[in-house]
Amino acid sequence: MRFLSMVRINENSGLLPSPQLMADMGKLMEELTREGKLIDTAGLTPTAQGTRVRLSGGKLSVADGPFTEAKEVIGGYALLETASKEEAIELTKRFLRVHGDEWNVECEVRQLMTPDETCG
C-alpha cells in the first residue's frame, strides 16, 4: 500500500530547518529508504514562487503566489510504501518527532488509489 504524507506548515512562522534537524531527517530518510518504506520525499518552495491554476465554470484562471489567504500550506511530502495505514501513520509520527519542540507541523496521511479503484 502506498500513502502520501503531506506536511502542512505555516510558511510565515520564520522557522528554518537547523543543521541538526537536516542531519536527523537525513538519517531517518536513509533508514526508511534502505528498508523500502520511503519511496520519495521533498520539500516545496514557498508559495511566493508558486502558481495556482483553477478551473471554475469552464473557465481557466492562473494566479501567481504568494497566496496570502492560506494560513497553512503543503511544505513537503513523503511517499511511503507500507503494509497498512497504521504503519504509514507511525512512520509519519517519526518524521514529525524529528522536528522537536519548536516546530508546529501537521501531516495529512492519505492512501494512493490504484488504477482500478474509483473515488466512490
Backbone torsions as a table, in degrees:
resi	resn	phi	psi	omega
1	MET	NA	139.0	177.5
2	ARG	-111.7	139.5	179.9
3	PHE	-130.2	145.4	173.6
4	LEU	-107.0	120.3	176.2
5	SER	-102.8	108.2	-177.1
6	MET	-97.3	125.7	-176.5
7	VAL	-89.5	118.5	177.8
8	ARG	-99.3	130.5	-178.9
9	ILE	-134.2	161.8	167.5
10	ASN	-96.5	102.5	-174.6
11	GLU	-70.9	-7.5	177.6
12	ASN	-96.6	9.9	-177.9
13	SER	-70.4	-22.1	-178.7
14	GLY	83.9	-4.9	179.0
15	LEU	-77.0	135.3	174.2
16	LEU	-120.8	145.2	179.3
17	PRO	-60.7	131.6	177.9
18	SER	-78.1	161.6	174.3
19	PRO	-56.5	-36.6	178.7
20	GLN	-65.5	-43.3	178.0
21	LEU	-61.0	-43.6	179.9
22	MET	-63.2	-40.4	178.9
23	ALA	-66.3	-45.2	179.5
24	ASP	-64.3	-41.1	178.5
25	MET	-65.3	-39.6	178.2
26	GLY	-60.9	-42.1	178.1
27	LYS	-62.9	-45.3	179.6
28	LEU	-63.4	-43.2	179.8
29	MET	-64.3	-40.5	175.7
30	GLU	-58.9	-48.1	-179.3
31	GLU	-59.2	-50.0	-176.4
32	LEU	-70.5	-31.2	175.6
33	THR	-67.9	-44.4	178.6
34	ARG	-59.9	-37.6	179.5
35	GLU	-78.3	-6.2	-179.9
36	GLY	78.7	15.2	-178.1
37	LYS	-96.5	-23.6	178.3
38	LEU	-106.6	113.4	-178.7
39	ILE	-85.8	-43.7	-177.9
40	ASP	-161.4	153.8	174.7
41	THR	-156.8	151.8	177.0
42	ALA	-167.0	154.4	169.8
43	GLY	-92.7	160.1	-180.0
44	LEU	-112.2	149.7	177.1
45	THR	-68.1	160.3	-179.8
46	PRO	-59.7	156.2	-179.7
47	THR	-61.8	-22.4	177.0
48	ALA	-59.6	-23.6	179.8
49	GLN	-100.7	4.6	-176.1
50	GLY	-100.6	171.6	177.6
51	THR	-138.2	138.5	174.0
52	ARG	-106.7	132.8	175.3
53	VAL	-115.6	124.0	-173.2
54	ARG	-125.3	140.5	171.8
55	LEU	-111.9	120.7	-179.5
56	SER	-143.5	122.5	179.9
57	GLY	60.9	30.5	179.3
58	GLY	81.5	1.5	-179.5
59	LYS	-113.0	138.4	178.1
60	LEU	-94.2	141.0	173.0
61	SER	-135.8	153.9	-178.9
62	VAL	-128.6	130.4	179.3
63	ALA	-132.9	129.4	176.6
64	ASP	-83.9	148.7	178.1
65	GLY	-73.4	174.3	8.1
66	PRO	-78.4	159.7	-178.3
67	PHE	-106.2	87.5	-171.3
68	THR	-66.5	-23.2	-179.1
69	GLU	-73.7	-13.9	-179.0
70	ALA	-88.8	120.3	177.2
71	LYS	-81.9	-38.9	177.6
72	GLU	-121.6	140.6	179.7
73	VAL	-131.0	161.5	174.4
74	ILE	-74.3	117.2	-177.6
75	GLY	-100.6	-11.0	-179.7
76	GLY	177.0	-179.7	-178.6
77	TYR	-153.4	162.3	170.2
78	ALA	-136.3	128.0	175.6
79	LEU	-97.1	116.9	-172.2
80	LEU	-112.8	145.8	173.4
81	GLU	-115.8	112.0	-176.3
82	THR	-137.2	168.4	178.8
83	ALA	-81.7	-18.5	-176.3
84	SER	-158.1	165.7	175.2
85	LYS	-64.0	-38.1	-179.5
86	GLU	-60.5	-40.5	178.0
87	GLU	-66.3	-39.4	177.8
88	ALA	-62.0	-38.7	178.3
89	ILE	-66.7	-42.2	178.7
90	GLU	-62.4	-41.4	177.8
91	LEU	-65.4	-39.0	177.7
92	THR	-62.9	-39.6	176.2
93	LYS	-60.2	-38.3	178.4
94	ARG	-63.7	-41.7	176.8
95	PHE	-60.8	-43.3	-178.5
96	LEU	-68.3	-40.2	-179.3
97	ARG	-60.0	-32.3	-179.9
98	VAL	-59.2	-27.5	-176.5
99	HIS	-71.2	-21.3	178.7
100	GLY	79.1	-168.0	-172.2
101	ASP	-81.5	-20.8	-173.6
102	GLU	-79.8	-16.2	-176.6
103	TRP	-96.6	144.3	168.4
104	ASN	-114.2	99.4	-173.8
105	VAL	-128.1	144.4	178.1
106	GLU	-132.5	143.2	175.6
107	CYS	-120.6	142.6	171.6
108	GLU	-107.4	124.3	-177.7
109	VAL	-108.3	121.6	-179.5
110	ARG	-137.2	138.8	179.8
111	GLN	-76.3	140.7	174.2
112	LEU	-80.5	137.4	177.8
113	MET	-78.6	147.2	173.1
114	THR	-84.2	161.8	-177.4
115	PRO	-56.6	-26.8	-178.3
116	ASP	-89.4	-1.0	179.4
117	GLU	-91.8	156.3	174.0
118	THR	-120.6	166.5	-178.5
119	CYS	-74.8	-19.5	-172.0
120	GLY	-88.3	NA	NA
